[in-house]
């Protein structure tokens, strides 16, 4: 039996590996043999079984399908060293012991044209953020515009009530 390794080479879990000994289940379920943090993957997405001449992969009824070398699976398919499996946005490469020895990791760098620098969200006001940090863990999630609207709402309601009463009293005097 050939010793194979599964390595996530693209996606949120790039660099994660799993030895392909026996059966490996892949999916978002934390109990999966190769768990993925990929929102496009199903909880129980695919299963790979090791065989003497490689492995057999099957889709477990996932929502977005499983692809081997850019071809969608419609039943069990044979995979061997060098093949790539696409699950959600994660690319998993089937690697032999020789490939692993020659190149420890096959993780692909994000192309410079697609890489972006980290940006601060535009929906928060850094000045207001410094004024009142009630719960530091939740403070980064606060939307400054919503807070301003929440403070303005009672005033707008009072003005509306005064306006309605003024119209009512004006219509009664005639």
N, C-alpha and C positions, 0 to 999 in steps of 0.2 A: 504494500500500500504506500503510495507516494505521500510524503509529508507536505501538507498544504497549509497555508496561512491565509486568512482573510484580513485585508487591511483597508480601512476607509481612507481613500486618497483625496477625496473632495467632499465638502459638506461640513456641517456643524461639528461632526465628530472626527475630523481628519486626524489621522495618526493612531486611531484606535485599532487594535488588532485582536484577532481571535484565532486560536488554533483549530484547524478543521479536522478534528478527531471525532468520529461518530457523526452525530447530527447537530447542526447549529441552527437555531431559530433566530431570525433577524426581525426587529420591529421596535416600535416605540415603548412597548411594555418593559418596565425596568427589570423584570424577571427574565427577559429574553437572553439568550446566550451572547448575542451581539446587540445590545440596546442602542437605539439611535435617538438623538434629540431632534430629529428631522420632522417638522410638522406635516410634511407631505407623505410621510410613511404611516402605514397602518400599525396598530398595536401588535398584531401578529401578521407580518407582511410576507415573509418568505422563509423557506426551510432548505438547507443544503445538507446532503448526506454524503459522507466520504465513501469512495469506492476504490478498488484497486487501481483503476486507470484514470482517476480524477475525482469528480463528484457529480451529483445530480441535484439540480435546483428546481424548486417548484414554488409557484405563487400560492399563497394561502387565502385567495379570494380578496386581495387588497383592493382598495378604492382606485388607486392610481396605476396599478400594474407594476410588473417587474420586467426589466429589460436586461438582456445579455448581449453584449457587443452591439448595442443599438437596436436589437430586435426584441419585440415584445414577446413574452412567454405566453403560450396558450396551452401548455401542458408541461410535464417534467422535461428538463433539458440537461444535456451533459455539459459540464464546464471543466476546464483544466487550467493549469498554470498560465498566466498571462491574460486570461479572460477578465472582462469587466462587467460588473453587475450594477445596474442603476436602480436605486430604490429611493423614491422621492427626489430630492436633490443631492443625495449621497451616492458617490461612486465608490464601489467596493471592488478591489482588485484581488483576484485569486493568485497567490504567489507561492512558488515552490521554495524549498529550503535553499536551493542554489541561488535563486533570485534574491532571497533575503540576505544570504551571505555576501553576494556581490554588491547589493545596495540595501543598507539597513532599513530605510524607509522610502516608500514611493510617493509620499505626499506631494501634491502639486502645489506650487506657489500660486497665489491669486495673481493673474496678469495685471501689470501696472495700470492698464486702461480701465480695469474693473475695480481696482482697489480705491477706496475713498478714505480720507482721514476722518477721525472721529469728530463729530459735530455736536455742539451743545444744542439742546432743543430750543426752539424759538418761542414756544408757548409759555415759558416761565420768565418772570422778571427777577433778575439776580438781586436787585436792590430790595425788593419786597421779601425775597427769600431770606435775606439776612435779618430782617426785622423780627420775624416770628417763626422760629423752627421748633414747633411743638413736639413732633415725633421725628427725629432725624432720619429714621429708616424710611418713613413715608414721605418726607419732605420733597424728595426728588420727583415724586409723582404728582405734585400739586400743580394745578393749572392756575396761573395768576389771573387770567381773564375771568374764569369762573368765580374766583374769590371776589373780585371787584363787582361782578354782577350780583352776587349773593348779598353784598353789603348795600348795593343800590336798590334792591328789590323792595324792602320795607318802605323806603322813602317814596318810591314810585307808587306803591299801593296807597299810601296816605294821600298823595296828591290826587290820585284817581278818585278816592272816596270824597275828598273835599270838592272836587269838580262835579261829581254826581249830585252831592247835596246842594251845591250852589245852583245847578240846573233845576233841581226839584223845587227848591224854594223860589226860584225866579218864575217858574211856571205856576206856582200857587198864588202868587201876588197879583196876577192878571185876571 
